[in-house]
Amino acid sequence: MMSDREVAPPQLNPGRYTRPFWEACANSILLAAHCRDCGHLFLPAGPVCPRCWSSALDTRRMSGDGTVATFTVYRQAYHRGLQLPLVVALIELVEGPRLVSNVVQCPPEHVRIGMRVRVRFDRQGNYTLPRFVPATGPARQSARPPNDGDFSHD
């Protein structure tokens, strides 16, 4: 239970195209949208492929390994429920898609562009969020994401 001073962080409101992503996160699985026509992987999911405009889409499971493409450190709260400092980063997954997330378990002054990271899933309110921690050991290089556990949508 929260005290009078604590405020819940903002909550998600998934839509038709993003719901499979959030449902997979609840099971500690990271998904990206996949175009069956041109093979493009992308996030966030939408009604058509941003590369070829095809609506022949499904999803692919990602490894969760990536690098920090860019980042910023929030030192001012834009919502009373956020814990500061907050590292907001654009993460490039080894499979290619990029997503905005947080780098955690790392002092903000140690975060660097190009830093290898690995996904971890954190329960927050009614949702499980993919956040990233510094990777240790060799990054998994995957030209093709694993297909087991794929979720399809029309």
DSSP file with accessible surface (Angstrom, degrees, kcal/mol):
  #  RESIDUE AA STRUCTURE BP1 BP2  ACC     N-H-->O    O-->H-N    N-H-->O    O-->H-N    TCO  KAPPA ALPHA  PHI   PSI    X-CA   Y-CA   Z-CA
    1    1 A M              0   0  235      0, 0.0     2,-0.2     0, 0.0     0, 0.0   0.000 360.0 360.0 360.0 139.1    0.0    0.0    0.0
    2    2 A M        -     0   0   91      1,-0.1     2,-0.0     4,-0.1     6,-0.0  -0.586 360.0-124.9 -85.0 145.2    1.3    3.5   -0.9
    3    3 A S    >   -     0   0   59     -2,-0.2     3,-0.7     1,-0.1    -1,-0.1  -0.276  34.7 -97.5 -76.4 172.2    1.7    6.2    1.7
    4    4 A D  T 3  S+     0   0  169      1,-0.2    -1,-0.1    -2,-0.0    -2,-0.0   0.784 125.5  50.4 -61.8 -27.3    0.0    9.6    1.3
    5    5 A R  T 3  S+     0   0  231      2,-0.0     2,-0.3     0, 0.0    -1,-0.2   0.695  94.1  86.8 -84.3 -22.4    3.3   11.0   -0.1
    6    6 A E    <   -     0   0  115     -3,-0.7     2,-0.4    75,-0.0    75,-0.1  -0.616  60.2-162.6 -82.3 143.2    3.8    8.2   -2.7
    7    7 A V        -     0   0   42     73,-0.3    -4,-0.0    -2,-0.3    -3,-0.0  -0.981  23.9-113.5-125.0 136.2    2.3    8.5   -6.1
    8    8 A A        -     0   0   43     -2,-0.4    73,-0.3     1,-0.1    74,-0.1  -0.380  36.6-111.0 -65.7 141.7    1.8    5.6   -8.5
    9    9 A P        -     0   0   28      0, 0.0    -1,-0.1     0, 0.0    73,-0.1  -0.258  51.0 -73.8 -64.7 163.2    3.9    5.9  -11.7
   10   10 A P        -     0   0   66      0, 0.0     2,-0.3     0, 0.0    69,-0.0  -0.263  53.3-134.3 -57.2 145.7    2.0    6.5  -15.0
   11   11 A Q        -     0   0   83     -3,-0.1     2,-0.1   114,-0.1   114,-0.1  -0.740  14.6-112.8-104.8 155.6    0.1    3.4  -16.2
   12   12 A L        -     0   0   56     -2,-0.3   114,-0.1     1,-0.0    -1,-0.0  -0.448  14.4-161.8 -82.5 157.6    0.0    2.0  -19.7
   13   13 A N        -     0   0  155     -2,-0.1     6,-0.1     0, 0.0    -1,-0.0  -0.674  19.5-160.5-136.9  77.0   -3.0    2.0  -22.0
   14   14 A P        -     0   0   10      0, 0.0     2,-0.1     0, 0.0    -2,-0.0  -0.303   5.5-156.2 -65.1 145.4   -2.2   -0.6  -24.7
   15   15 A G     >  -     0   0   33      1,-0.0     4,-2.1     0, 0.0     3,-0.3  -0.382  39.8 -74.1-107.1-171.6   -4.1   -0.6  -27.9
   16   16 A R  T  4 S+     0   0  164      1,-0.2    30,-0.1     2,-0.2    -1,-0.0   0.856 129.7  38.5 -53.1 -41.7   -5.0   -3.1  -30.5
   17   17 A Y  T  4 S+     0   0   68      1,-0.2     4,-0.3    28,-0.1    -1,-0.2   0.741 120.2  42.6 -88.0 -25.0   -1.4   -3.2  -32.0
   18   18 A T  T  > S+     0   0   39     -3,-0.3     4,-1.8     1,-0.1     3,-0.5   0.620  89.1  87.1 -97.1 -14.6    0.6   -2.9  -28.8
   19   19 A R  H  X S+     0   0  111     -4,-2.1     4,-2.7     1,-0.2     5,-0.3   0.903  85.6  54.5 -55.1 -44.2   -1.3   -5.3  -26.6
   20   20 A P  H  > S+     0   0   22      0, 0.0     4,-2.2     0, 0.0    -1,-0.2   0.898 106.9  53.0 -59.0 -36.3    0.6   -8.5  -27.8
   21   21 A F  H  > S+     0   0   30     -3,-0.5     4,-2.3    -4,-0.3    -2,-0.2   0.950 112.6  42.7 -60.5 -49.7    3.9   -6.7  -26.9
   22   22 A W  H  X S+     0   0   45     -4,-1.8     4,-1.7     1,-0.2   106,-0.3   0.870 112.3  53.3 -70.0 -33.7    2.7   -6.0  -23.3
   23   23 A E  H  X S+     0   0  112     -4,-2.7     4,-0.5    -5,-0.2    -1,-0.2   0.906 110.3  48.3 -65.9 -39.3    1.2   -9.5  -22.9
   24   24 A A  H ><>S+     0   0    1     -4,-2.2     5,-2.0    -5,-0.3     3,-1.5   0.915 106.6  56.3 -66.4 -42.2    4.5  -11.0  -23.9
   25   25 A C  H ><5S+     0   0    0     -4,-2.3     3,-2.3     1,-0.3    -1,-0.2   0.881  98.5  61.8 -56.9 -37.4    6.4   -8.8  -21.4
   26   26 A A  H 3<5S+     0   0   52     -4,-1.7    -1,-0.3     1,-0.3    -2,-0.2   0.761 107.5  45.2 -60.6 -22.0    4.1  -10.1  -18.6
   27   27 A N  T <<5S-     0   0  111     -3,-1.5    -1,-0.3    -4,-0.5    -2,-0.2   0.061 124.2-105.1-106.3  19.9    5.7  -13.5  -19.5
   28   28 A S  T < 5S+     0   0   75     -3,-2.3     2,-0.4     1,-0.2    -3,-0.2   0.860  80.2 130.7  58.0  41.0    9.2  -12.1  -19.7
   29   29 A I      < -     0   0   22     -5,-2.0     2,-0.6    -8,-0.2    -1,-0.2  -0.984  48.8-147.7-124.3 133.8    9.3  -12.3  -23.5
   30   30 A L        -     0   0    4     32,-0.5    32,-3.5    -2,-0.4     2,-0.3  -0.906  22.2-174.1-103.8 121.6   10.4   -9.4  -25.7
   31   31 A L  E     -A   61   0A   2     -2,-0.6     2,-0.3    30,-0.2    30,-0.2  -0.839  12.3-166.8-114.4 153.4    8.6   -9.2  -29.0
   32   32 A A  E     -A   60   0A   1     28,-2.2    28,-2.5    -2,-0.3    11,-0.2  -0.958  33.6-102.9-130.4 152.3    8.9   -7.0  -32.1
   33   33 A A  E     -AB  59  42A   2      9,-2.2     9,-2.2    -2,-0.3     2,-0.4  -0.481  38.0-158.2 -69.5 145.9    6.5   -6.6  -35.0
   34   34 A H  E     -AB  58  41A  20     24,-3.1    24,-2.4     7,-0.2     2,-0.6  -0.995  12.1-139.0-133.7 128.3    7.6   -8.6  -38.1
   35   35 A C  E  >  -A   57   0A   0      5,-2.4     4,-1.6    -2,-0.4    22,-0.2  -0.778   6.3-158.7 -86.1 122.5    6.6   -7.9  -41.7
   36   36 A R  T  4 S+     0   0  120     20,-3.2    -1,-0.1    -2,-0.6    21,-0.1   0.698  89.5  51.1 -73.7 -17.8    6.0  -11.2  -43.5
   37   37 A D  T  4 S+     0   0  116     19,-0.5    -1,-0.2     3,-0.1    20,-0.1   0.926 128.5  12.0 -86.3 -48.0    6.5   -9.5  -46.9
   38   38 A C  T  4 S-     0   0   53      2,-0.1    -2,-0.2    16,-0.0    -1,-0.1   0.528  94.0-122.7-110.4  -7.3    9.8   -7.7  -46.5
   39   39 A G     <  +     0   0   39     -4,-1.6    -3,-0.1     1,-0.2     2,-0.1   0.466  53.6 156.8  84.2   0.3   11.1   -9.2  -43.2
   40   40 A H        -     0   0   42     -6,-0.1    -5,-2.4     1,-0.0     2,-0.4  -0.360  30.4-151.8 -64.8 135.4   11.5   -5.9  -41.4
   41   41 A L  E     +B   34   0A  25     -7,-0.2     2,-0.3    54,-0.2    -7,-0.2  -0.916  26.5 166.1-104.4 135.3   11.4   -6.0  -37.6
   42   42 A F  E     -B   33   0A  14     -9,-2.2    -9,-2.2    -2,-0.4    57,-0.1  -0.990  25.4-116.0-153.3 156.6   10.0   -2.9  -35.9
   43   43 A L  S    S+     0   0   32     -2,-0.3    55,-0.2    55,-0.3     2,-0.1  -0.984  85.0  34.1-139.5 143.6    8.8   -1.3  -32.7
   44   44 A P  S    S-     0   0  102      0, 0.0    -1,-0.2     0, 0.0   -26,-0.1   0.668  89.8-124.1 -74.5 163.1    6.2   -0.2  -31.7
   45   45 A A        +     0   0   20    -28,-0.2   -28,-0.1    -2,-0.1    -2,-0.1  -0.294  37.8 168.1 -68.2 154.7    3.8   -2.3  -33.6
   46   46 A G        -     0   0   13    -29,-0.1    -1,-0.0   -30,-0.1     3,-0.0  -0.866  50.6 -81.6-152.8-172.3    1.3   -0.7  -35.9
   47   47 A P  S    S+     0   0   71      0, 0.0     2,-0.3     0, 0.0    10,-0.1   0.740 107.8  23.1 -75.3 -22.1   -1.2   -1.5  -38.6
   48   48 A V  S    S-     0   0   46      8,-0.1     7,-0.2     7,-0.0     6,-0.1  -0.955  89.2 -92.6-141.0 160.6    1.4   -1.6  -41.5
   49   49 A C     >  -     0   0    0      5,-2.6     4,-1.9    -2,-0.3    -4,-0.0  -0.551  28.9-143.2 -70.1 129.6    5.1   -2.1  -42.0
   50   50 A P  T  4 S+     0   0   76      0, 0.0    -1,-0.1     0, 0.0    -8,-0.0   0.663  97.3  49.2 -71.5 -11.9    6.8    1.3  -41.9
   51   51 A R  T  4 S+     0   0  159      3,-0.1    -2,-0.0   -11,-0.0    -3,-0.0   0.904 132.4   6.3 -90.2 -49.4    9.2    0.0  -44.7
   52   52 A C  T  4 S-     0   0   56      2,-0.1    -1,-0.0   -12,-0.0    -3,-0.0   0.431  89.8-123.6-118.4  -1.7    6.9   -1.5  -47.3
   53   53 A W     <  +     0   0  186     -4,-1.9     2,-0.1     1,-0.2     0, 0.0   0.599  56.8 151.9  68.2  15.1    3.4   -0.6  -46.0
   54   54 A S        -     0   0   16      1,-0.1    -5,-2.6    -6,-0.1    -1,-0.2  -0.457  41.8-153.9 -72.0 148.3    2.3   -4.2  -46.0
   55   55 A S        +     0   0   93     -7,-0.2     2,-1.6    -2,-0.1    -1,-0.1   0.302  65.8 110.0-101.8   8.8   -0.3   -5.3  -43.5
   56   56 A A        +     0   0   20     98,-0.1   -20,-3.2    -7,-0.0   -19,-0.5  -0.621  53.4 154.9 -83.2  83.7    1.0   -8.9  -43.5
   57   57 A L  E     +A   35   0A   6     -2,-1.6    96,-0.4   -22,-0.2     2,-0.2  -0.838  20.9 155.3-119.0 150.7    2.4   -8.7  -40.0
   58   58 A D  E     -A   34   0A  16    -24,-2.4   -24,-3.1    -2,-0.3     2,-0.3  -0.742  38.4-100.1-144.4-163.8    3.2  -11.1  -37.1
   59   59 A T  E     -A   33   0A   6     92,-0.7     2,-0.4   -26,-0.3   -26,-0.2  -0.911  21.7-155.4-127.5 156.9    5.6  -10.9  -34.2
   60   60 A R  E     -A   32   0A  44    -28,-2.5   -28,-2.2    -2,-0.3     2,-0.3  -0.986  23.7-115.8-129.7 144.2    9.0  -12.3  -33.5
   61   61 A R  E     -A   31   0A  72     85,-0.8     2,-0.2    -2,-0.4   -30,-0.2  -0.597  30.7-148.0 -78.8 131.7   10.7  -13.1  -30.2
   62   62 A M        -     0   0    6    -32,-3.5   -32,-0.5    -2,-0.3    -1,-0.0  -0.671  17.2-126.4 -98.4 156.4   13.8  -11.0  -29.6
   63   63 A S        -     0   0   23     -2,-0.2     3,-0.1     2,-0.2    -1,-0.1   0.780  37.1-127.1 -70.9 -28.9   16.9  -12.1  -27.6
   64   64 A G        +     0   0    0      1,-0.4    55,-2.1    54,-0.1     2,-0.3   0.417  69.5 123.1  91.9  -0.8   16.8   -9.1  -25.3
   65   65 A D  E     +C  118   0B   1     53,-0.2    29,-2.5    75,-0.1    -1,-0.4  -0.736  31.4 126.8 -92.9 143.1   20.4   -8.2  -26.0
   66   66 A G  E     -CD 117  93B   3     51,-2.5    51,-2.8    -2,-0.3     2,-0.3  -0.922  46.3-104.0-168.0-168.6   21.3   -4.8  -27.4
   67   67 A T  E     -CD 116  92B  46     25,-2.1    25,-2.9    -2,-0.3     2,-0.6  -0.958  35.9-102.0-134.8 156.6   23.3   -1.6  -27.1
   68   68 A V  E     - D   0  91B   1     47,-2.0    46,-3.5    -2,-0.3    23,-0.2  -0.685  32.6-177.7 -78.2 116.2   22.5    1.9  -25.9
   69   69 A A  E     -     0   0B  23     21,-3.2     2,-0.3    -2,-0.6    -1,-0.2   0.847  69.1 -26.9 -82.8 -38.8   22.1    4.0  -29.1
   70   70 A T  E     - D   0  90B  72     20,-1.1    20,-2.7    42,-0.1    -1,-0.4  -0.952  67.3-176.3-164.4 166.0   21.5    7.3  -27.2
   71   71 A F  E     - D   0  89B  62     -2,-0.3     2,-0.3    18,-0.2    18,-0.2  -0.985  13.2-155.5-161.3 165.7   20.3    8.3  -23.8
   72   72 A T  E     - D   0  88B  73     16,-2.3    16,-2.5    -2,-0.3     2,-0.6  -0.964  20.2-129.3-143.1 157.7   19.4   11.1  -21.4
   73   73 A V  E     - D   0  87B  33     -2,-0.3     2,-0.6    14,-0.2    14,-0.2  -0.957  15.6-147.4-112.7 118.6   19.2   11.4  -17.7
   74   74 A Y  E     + D   0  86B  80     12,-3.4    12,-2.0    -2,-0.6     3,-0.1  -0.767  26.2 165.2 -83.5 122.4   16.1   12.9  -16.1
   75   75 A R        +     0   0  162     -2,-0.6     2,-0.4    10,-0.2    -1,-0.1   0.406  65.6  63.2-113.8  -3.7   16.9   14.7  -13.0
   76   76 A Q  S    S-     0   0  128     10,-0.1     2,-0.4     8,-0.0    -1,-0.1  -0.986  87.5-124.0-120.4 131.8   13.6   16.5  -12.8
   77   77 A A        -     0   0   42     -2,-0.4     3,-0.1     1,-0.1     7,-0.0  -0.599  19.9-173.3 -78.0 128.1   10.4   14.5  -12.4
   78   78 A Y  S    S+     0   0  159     -2,-0.4     2,-0.3     1,-0.2    -1,-0.1   0.366  84.5  32.5 -97.4   1.1    7.8   15.0  -15.2
   79   79 A H  S >  S-     0   0   69      3,-0.1     3,-1.9   -72,-0.0    -1,-0.2  -0.945  82.7-129.3-151.9 135.6    5.4   12.8  -13.1
   80   80 A R  T 3  S+     0   0  199     -2,-0.3   -73,-0.3     1,-0.3    -3,-0.0   0.714 105.0  62.3 -62.5 -17.4    5.4   12.6   -9.3
   81   81 A G  T 3  S+     0   0    8    -73,-0.3     2,-0.3   -75,-0.1    -1,-0.3   0.486  80.9 102.6 -88.2  -1.1    5.5    8.8   -9.5
   82   82 A L    <   -     0   0   46     -3,-1.9     2,-0.5   -74,-0.1    -3,-0.1  -0.643  67.5-134.3 -86.9 139.5    8.9    8.6  -11.2
   83   83 A Q        -     0   0  160     -2,-0.3    -2,-0.1     2,-0.1    -1,-0.0  -0.781  38.8-103.0 -89.9 131.2   12.1    7.7   -9.3
   84   84 A L  S    S+     0   0   71     -2,-0.5     2,-0.1    -9,-0.1    -9,-0.1  -0.775  93.5  39.1-109.9 155.0   15.0   10.0  -10.0
   85   85 A P  S    S-     0   0   67      0, 0.0     2,-0.5     0, 0.0   -10,-0.2   0.621  77.3-175.4 -70.9 154.0   17.5   10.0  -11.6
   86   86 A L  E     -D   74   0B  30    -12,-2.0   -12,-3.4    -2,-0.1     2,-0.7  -0.978  18.0-148.1-123.8 120.9   16.0    8.1  -14.5
   87   87 A V  E     -D   73   0B   5     16,-0.5    16,-1.1    -2,-0.5     2,-0.6  -0.816  14.3-168.9 -90.5 113.0   18.0    7.0  -17.5
   88   88 A V  E     +DE  72 102B  28    -16,-2.5   -16,-2.3    -2,-0.7     2,-0.3  -0.927  17.0 177.7-102.7 122.6   15.8    7.1  -20.6
   89   89 A A  E     -DE  71 101B   3     12,-2.8    12,-2.7    -2,-0.6     2,-0.7  -0.937  37.2-130.8-132.1 149.8   17.6    5.3  -23.4
   90   90 A L  E     -DE  70 100B  43    -20,-2.7   -21,-3.2    -2,-0.3   -20,-1.1  -0.903  34.6-158.0 -93.0 114.8   17.0    4.3  -27.0
   91   91 A I  E     -DE  68  99B   0      8,-3.2     8,-2.1    -2,-0.7     2,-0.7  -0.860   8.4-153.6-101.3 125.5   18.1    0.6  -27.1
   92   92 A E  E     -DE  67  98B  71    -25,-2.9   -25,-2.1    -2,-0.5     6,-0.2  -0.889  17.9-142.9 -97.4 113.7   19.1   -1.0  -30.4
   93   93 A L  E >   -D   66   0B   2      4,-3.0     3,-2.2    -2,-0.7   -27,-0.3  -0.417  21.4-115.4 -72.2 152.1   18.4   -4.7  -30.1
   94   94 A V  T 3  S+     0   0   41    -29,-2.5   -28,-0.1     1,-0.3    -1,-0.1   0.803 117.4  59.2 -60.6 -24.6   20.9   -7.0  -31.8
   95   95 A E  T 3  S-     0   0   24    -30,-0.3    -1,-0.3     2,-0.1   -54,-0.2   0.598 123.1-104.1 -79.7 -11.6   18.1   -8.1  -34.2
   96   96 A G  S <  S+     0   0   40     -3,-2.2    -2,-0.1     1,-0.4    -1,-0.0  -0.149  80.0 115.0 122.8 -43.3   17.7   -4.5  -35.4
   97   97 A P        -     0   0    6      0, 0.0    -4,-3.0     0, 0.0    -1,-0.4  -0.263  50.4-145.2 -63.4 155.8   14.6   -2.9  -33.9
   98   98 A R  E     -E   92   0B 117    -55,-0.2     2,-0.3    -6,-0.2   -55,-0.3  -0.919  17.2-179.3-118.4 147.5   15.0    0.0  -31.4
   99   99 A L  E     -E   91   0B  18     -8,-2.1    -8,-3.2    -2,-0.4     2,-0.4  -0.992  29.3-117.7-144.6 151.5   12.9    0.8  -28.4
  100  100 A V  E     +E   90   0B 104     -2,-0.3     2,-0.2   -10,-0.2   -10,-0.2  -0.746  54.8 131.5 -87.0 130.3   12.8    3.5  -25.7
  101  101 A S  E     -E   89   0B   9    -12,-2.7   -12,-2.8    -2,-0.4     2,-0.4  -0.754  51.0 -83.9-153.4-161.2   13.3    2.1  -22.3
  102  102 A N  E     -E   88   0B  27     28,-0.4    30,-3.0   -14,-0.2     2,-0.5  -0.931  20.6-137.9-121.9 147.3   15.4    2.6  -19.1
  103  103 A V  B     +f  132   0B   5    -16,-1.1   -16,-0.5    -2,-0.4     2,-0.2  -0.933  36.0 176.7 -99.5 124.5   18.9    1.6  -18.1
  104  104 A V        +     0   0   29     28,-2.8   -18,-0.0    -2,-0.5    27,-0.0  -0.754  50.2  40.5-124.7 171.2   18.8    0.4  -14.5
  105  105 A Q  S    S+     0   0  144     -2,-0.2    -1,-0.2     1,-0.1    28,-0.0   0.848  98.9  92.3  56.9  35.6   21.2   -1.1  -12.0
  106  106 A C  S    S-     0   0   22     -3,-0.2    -1,-0.1    27,-0.1     5,-0.1  -0.918  84.7-110.6-155.9 126.6   23.9    1.3  -13.3
  107  107 A P    >>  -     0   0   58      0, 0.0     3,-2.4     0, 0.0     4,-0.6  -0.356  32.5-121.6 -57.8 138.5   24.8    4.7  -12.0
  108  108 A P  G >4 S+     0   0   22      0, 0.0     3,-1.2     0, 0.0   -22,-0.0   0.857 111.3  60.6 -52.2 -35.0   23.7    7.3  -14.6
  109  109 A E  G 34 S+     0   0  114      1,-0.3   -36,-0.0     3,-0.0     0, 0.0   0.646 101.8  54.2 -71.8  -9.6   27.3    8.5  -15.0
  110  110 A H  G <4 S+     0   0  113     -3,-2.4    -1,-0.3     2,-0.0     2,-0.2   0.557  81.8 105.4 -97.4 -10.6   28.4    5.1  -16.1
  111  111 A V    <<  +     0   0    0     -3,-1.2     2,-0.3    -4,-0.6   -40,-0.1  -0.524  50.1 179.1 -71.7 136.2   25.9    4.8  -19.0
  112  112 A R    >   -     0   0  150     -2,-0.2     3,-2.0   -42,-0.1   -44,-0.3  -0.987  36.7 -99.9-137.8 149.1   27.6    5.2  -22.4
  113  113 A I  T 3  S+     0   0  114     -2,-0.3   -44,-0.2     1,-0.3     3,-0.1  -0.474 114.6  26.9 -63.3 134.3   26.5    5.2  -26.0
  114  114 A G  T 3  S+     0   0   47    -46,-3.5    -1,-0.3     1,-0.3   -45,-0.1   0.330  86.1 146.9  90.6  -7.0   27.4    1.7  -27.4
  115  115 A M    <   -     0   0   36     -3,-2.0   -47,-2.0   -47,-0.2    -1,-0.3  -0.412  51.5-120.5 -64.5 131.8   27.2    0.1  -23.9
  116  116 A R  E     +C   67   0B  95    -49,-0.2    19,-2.3    19,-0.2     2,-0.3  -0.594  38.9 179.0 -75.4 135.7   26.0   -3.5  -24.2
  117  117 A V  E     -CG  66 134B   1    -51,-2.8   -51,-2.5    -2,-0.3     2,-0.4  -0.901  19.5-151.0-134.8 163.3   22.7   -4.2  -22.3
  118  118 A R  E     -CG  65 133B  62     15,-2.5    15,-2.5    -2,-0.3   -53,-0.2  -0.994  28.4-107.6-136.5 141.5   20.4   -7.1  -21.7
  119  119 A V  E     + G   0 132B  26    -55,-2.1     2,-0.3    -2,-0.4    13,-0.2  -0.290  31.7 179.1 -69.7 147.7   16.6   -6.9  -21.0
  120  120 A R  E     - G   0 131B  78     11,-3.0    11,-3.1     9,-0.1     2,-0.5  -0.956  24.6-127.9-138.5 154.9   15.1   -7.6  -17.6
  121  121 A F  E     - G   0 130B  43     -2,-0.3     2,-0.5     9,-0.2     7,-0.0  -0.913  21.2-169.2-112.6 126.8   11.4   -7.4  -16.8
  122  122 A D  E     - G   0 129B  25      7,-2.6     7,-3.4    -2,-0.5     2,-0.3  -0.966  20.0-131.9-118.7 126.6   10.1   -5.3  -14.0
  123  123 A R  E     + G   0 128B 158     -2,-0.5     2,-0.3     5,-0.3     5,-0.3  -0.595  31.3 171.8 -73.7 128.9    6.5   -5.4  -12.7
  124  124 A Q  E >   - G   0 127B  38      3,-3.5     3,-1.9    -2,-0.3     2,-0.2  -0.898  58.7 -48.2-142.0 111.4    5.1   -1.9  -12.3
  125  125 A G  T 3  S-     0   0   46     -2,-0.3  -114,-0.1     1,-0.3    -1,-0.0  -0.445 122.8 -17.9  63.5-129.1    1.4   -1.4  -11.5
  126  126 A N  T 3  S+     0   0  119     -2,-0.2     2,-0.3    -3,-0.1    -1,-0.3   0.388 128.8  64.0 -89.6   2.7   -0.6   -3.6  -13.8
  127  127 A Y  E <  S- G   0 124B  61     -3,-1.9    -3,-3.5    -5,-0.0     2,-0.5  -0.874  71.2-130.4-129.7 161.2    2.1   -4.1  -16.4
  128  128 A T  E     - G   0 123B  12   -106,-0.3    -5,-0.3    -2,-0.3  -102,-0.1  -0.951  28.8-153.8-109.9 123.8    5.6   -5.6  -16.8
  129  129 A L  E     - G   0 122B  27     -7,-3.4    -7,-2.6    -2,-0.5     2,-0.6  -0.814  13.3-128.7-102.5 136.8    8.1   -3.2  -18.3
  130  130 A P  E     + G   0 121B   9      0, 0.0   -28,-0.4     0, 0.0     2,-0.3  -0.728  37.7 170.3 -80.3 120.9   11.2   -4.2  -20.3
  131  131 A R  E     - G   0 120B  41    -11,-3.1   -11,-3.0    -2,-0.6     2,-0.4  -0.863  24.8-124.8-124.0 166.4   14.2   -2.4  -18.8
  132  132 A F  E     -fG 103 119B   0    -30,-3.0   -28,-2.8    -2,-0.3   -13,-0.2  -0.913  17.6-170.2-124.8 140.3   17.8   -2.9  -19.5
  133  133 A V  E     - G   0 118B  22    -15,-2.5   -15,-2.5    -2,-0.4   -28,-0.1  -0.843  44.8 -81.5-117.9 155.5   20.8   -3.7  -17.3
  134  134 A P  E     - G   0 117B  45      0, 0.0   -17,-0.3     0, 0.0     2,-0.3  -0.333  52.1-123.4 -55.7 136.4   24.5   -3.6  -18.3
  135  135 A A        -     0   0   17    -19,-2.3     2,-0.4   -69,-0.1   -19,-0.2  -0.615  21.4-159.6 -84.7 143.9   25.4   -6.9  -20.1
  136  136 A T        +     0   0  115     -2,-0.3   -19,-0.0     2,-0.1     0, 0.0  -0.937  58.2  14.6-119.7 145.5   28.1   -9.1  -18.8
  137  137 A G  S    S-     0   0   43     -2,-0.4     2,-0.1     2,-0.0    -2,-0.0  -0.151 111.3 -27.4  80.6 178.5   29.8  -11.7  -21.0
  138  138 A P        -     0   0  116      0, 0.0     2,-0.2     0, 0.0    -2,-0.1  -0.369  67.0-117.2 -69.4 140.8   29.6  -11.9  -24.7
  139  139 A A        -     0   0   24     -4,-0.1     2,-0.5     1,-0.1   -21,-0.0  -0.521  30.5-111.2 -72.4 143.1   26.5  -10.5  -26.4
  140  140 A R        -     0   0  128     -2,-0.2     2,-0.6     2,-0.0   -75,-0.1  -0.654  28.9-150.7 -75.5 122.4   24.4  -13.1  -28.3
  141  141 A Q        +     0   0  156     -2,-0.5     2,-0.5   -46,-0.0   -46,-0.0  -0.885  21.5 174.2 -97.5 120.3   24.7  -12.3  -32.0
  142  142 A S        -     0   0   31     -2,-0.6   -79,-0.1     1,-0.1    -2,-0.0  -0.954  24.8-177.5-133.7 111.8   21.5  -13.4  -33.8
  143  143 A A  S    S+     0   0  106     -2,-0.5    -1,-0.1     1,-0.2    -2,-0.0   0.816  87.8  32.7 -73.5 -30.5   20.9  -12.7  -37.4
  144  144 A R  S    S-     0   0  192    -82,-0.0    -1,-0.2     0, 0.0     3,-0.1  -0.991  88.0-127.7-127.3 128.0   17.5  -14.3  -37.0
  145  145 A P        -     0   0   11      0, 0.0   -83,-0.1     0, 0.0   -84,-0.1  -0.343  39.7 -91.6 -68.8 153.0   15.4  -14.2  -33.8
  146  146 A P        -     0   0   53      0, 0.0   -85,-0.8     0, 0.0    -4,-0.0  -0.349  29.4-150.3 -63.0 147.4   14.2  -17.4  -32.4
  147  147 A N    >   +     0   0   86    -87,-0.1     3,-1.4    -3,-0.1     2,-0.1   0.585  60.6 107.7 -96.8 -13.8   10.7  -18.4  -33.6
  148  148 A D  T 3  S+     0   0  103      1,-0.3   -87,-0.1   -87,-0.1     0, 0.0  -0.393  83.8  21.0 -67.4 140.5    9.5  -20.3  -30.6
  149  149 A G  T 3  S+     0   0   39      1,-0.2    -1,-0.3    -2,-0.1    -2,-0.0   0.630  85.0 160.4  80.7  11.8    6.9  -18.5  -28.6
  150  150 A D    <   -     0   0   47     -3,-1.4     2,-0.4   -89,-0.1    -1,-0.2  -0.322  28.0-150.9 -65.2 148.5    5.9  -16.2  -31.5
  151  151 A F        -     0   0   81      2,-0.0   -92,-0.7    -2,-0.0     2,-0.3  -0.987  10.2-154.6-119.5 129.6    2.5  -14.5  -31.2
  152  152 A S        -     0   0   90     -2,-0.4     2,-0.3   -94,-0.2   -94,-0.2  -0.759  12.1-178.4-104.0 151.5    0.6  -13.7  -34.4
  153  153 A H              0   0   29    -96,-0.4   -96,-0.2    -2,-0.3  -136,-0.0  -0.983 360.0 360.0-142.6 155.3   -1.9  -11.0  -34.9
  154  154 A D              0   0  160     -2,-0.3   -98,-0.1   -98,-0.1   -96,-0.1  -0.762 360.0 360.0-109.3 360.0   -4.0   -9.9  -37.9
